[in-house]
């Protein structure tokens, strides 16, 4: 299932920059590593599950940045992300999906 991501490659670098210097940075990085290592899901699926959870809890744009960084490294593309957003709408509601879409667009627009 791992493919070539059409997400900007620099997302992972930007996510690392956002985390750097924060008191919980090592803890958060460790959680991500542990999840990748202990999950029975492949990396793409796991990242898409994380994205769905972020949408469900109306997470801040920073959380989307960090997870889109993982997505770009895991081969997740925009088509897969759009499919997750579409699938979630009946469950979490259109407002949550619209909010997430705006945050994802913000993260992608700030890449330059």
Backbone torsions as a table, in degrees:
resi	resn	phi	psi	omega
1	UNK	NA	-20.3	-178.1
2	UNK	-67.1	127.5	-179.0
3	UNK	-131.1	-170.0	178.4
4	UNK	-87.6	126.3	-179.8
5	UNK	-81.3	141.8	173.1
6	UNK	-99.3	10.3	174.2
7	UNK	-78.1	149.9	179.6
8	UNK	-59.0	132.5	-178.1
9	UNK	-62.0	-30.1	-175.7
10	UNK	-74.6	-3.7	178.4
11	UNK	-59.4	-42.0	-179.7
12	UNK	-64.2	-40.4	178.5
13	UNK	-65.0	-43.9	178.4
14	UNK	-63.5	-39.1	178.4
15	UNK	-62.6	-42.6	177.9
16	UNK	-62.4	-39.2	179.2
17	UNK	-65.2	-38.1	178.8
18	UNK	-64.9	-41.0	-178.8
19	UNK	-73.0	-34.6	-174.0
20	UNK	-54.2	132.4	176.5
21	UNK	87.5	-7.2	178.4
22	UNK	-82.4	145.3	-177.6
23	UNK	-60.7	-27.7	-176.8
24	UNK	-104.0	13.0	-174.5
25	UNK	-59.6	-48.1	-179.0
26	UNK	-65.0	-37.7	178.7
27	UNK	-62.2	-48.3	-179.2
28	UNK	-64.0	-41.9	177.9
29	UNK	-62.9	-39.2	178.1
30	UNK	-64.6	-39.4	177.6
31	UNK	-61.3	-43.0	179.8
32	UNK	-63.4	-47.4	179.1
33	UNK	-60.5	-46.0	179.8
34	UNK	-60.8	-40.8	-179.7
35	UNK	-64.5	-43.7	178.2
36	UNK	-61.0	-41.2	-175.6
37	UNK	-75.6	-32.5	-173.9
38	UNK	-98.5	-13.4	-177.6
39	UNK	-76.4	147.2	174.3
40	UNK	-90.3	0.2	176.3
41	UNK	-87.7	150.2	173.6
42	UNK	-71.9	163.6	-174.1
43	UNK	-58.2	-43.7	-179.6
44	UNK	-59.9	-48.9	-178.8
45	UNK	-62.6	-43.1	-180.0
46	UNK	-61.0	-44.7	179.4
47	UNK	-64.1	-37.9	178.0
48	UNK	-67.9	-34.8	174.7
49	UNK	-64.0	-44.3	177.9
50	UNK	-59.9	-42.6	178.7
51	UNK	-59.9	-43.8	178.8
52	UNK	-61.0	-40.3	178.5
53	UNK	-65.2	-39.7	178.2
54	UNK	-61.9	-41.3	177.7
55	UNK	-63.2	-45.6	-176.3
56	UNK	-61.1	-34.5	-178.2
57	UNK	-98.1	5.5	-179.2
58	UNK	54.9	51.9	-176.7
59	UNK	-65.2	157.4	178.6
60	UNK	-72.1	162.5	-178.4
61	UNK	-56.4	-36.4	178.7
62	UNK	-57.3	-39.6	178.6
63	UNK	-65.3	-39.7	176.9
64	UNK	-64.5	-39.9	177.9
65	UNK	-57.6	-49.5	-177.4
66	UNK	-62.4	-40.1	-177.9
67	UNK	-79.9	-29.4	173.9
68	UNK	-70.2	-29.8	172.8
69	UNK	-61.4	-45.7	175.8
70	UNK	-64.2	-37.5	179.7
71	UNK	-62.1	-44.2	-178.3
72	UNK	-64.1	-35.5	178.8
73	UNK	-75.2	-19.7	-176.3
74	UNK	-98.0	1.3	178.4
75	UNK	86.4	11.1	178.3
76	UNK	-77.1	135.1	-179.9
77	UNK	-111.7	171.0	-178.3
78	UNK	-61.2	-35.1	-180.0
79	UNK	-62.1	-40.7	177.7
80	UNK	-66.2	-41.8	179.0
81	UNK	-63.0	-44.2	177.9
82	UNK	-62.0	-37.4	177.7
83	UNK	-64.5	-40.1	177.4
84	UNK	-63.5	-45.1	-179.7
85	UNK	-61.1	-42.6	178.9
86	UNK	-63.9	-43.1	-179.4
87	UNK	-66.6	-30.7	-177.2
88	UNK	-78.1	-26.6	-172.8
89	UNK	-50.5	-46.0	179.8
90	UNK	-66.8	-23.6	-176.7
91	UNK	-90.1	-44.1	-175.0
92	UNK	-103.6	-13.0	178.9
93	UNK	98.5	149.3	-179.6
94	UNK	-60.3	-39.7	-179.7
95	UNK	-58.4	-39.5	178.7
96	UNK	-66.3	-39.6	180.0
97	UNK	-68.6	-40.7	177.2
98	UNK	-63.3	-43.2	178.1
99	UNK	-60.6	-45.9	179.6
100	UNK	-63.9	-41.7	179.6
101	UNK	-60.4	-41.9	178.2
102	UNK	-64.2	-40.3	179.8
103	UNK	-68.4	-39.5	177.2
104	UNK	-64.5	-43.9	177.8
105	UNK	-61.2	-40.4	177.7
106	UNK	-60.2	-47.0	-180.0
107	UNK	-61.0	-44.0	-178.6
108	UNK	-69.6	-35.0	179.1
109	UNK	-70.3	-27.8	-178.4
110	UNK	-83.3	0.9	-175.1
111	UNK	-67.3	-22.6	-177.1
112	UNK	-78.7	NA	NA
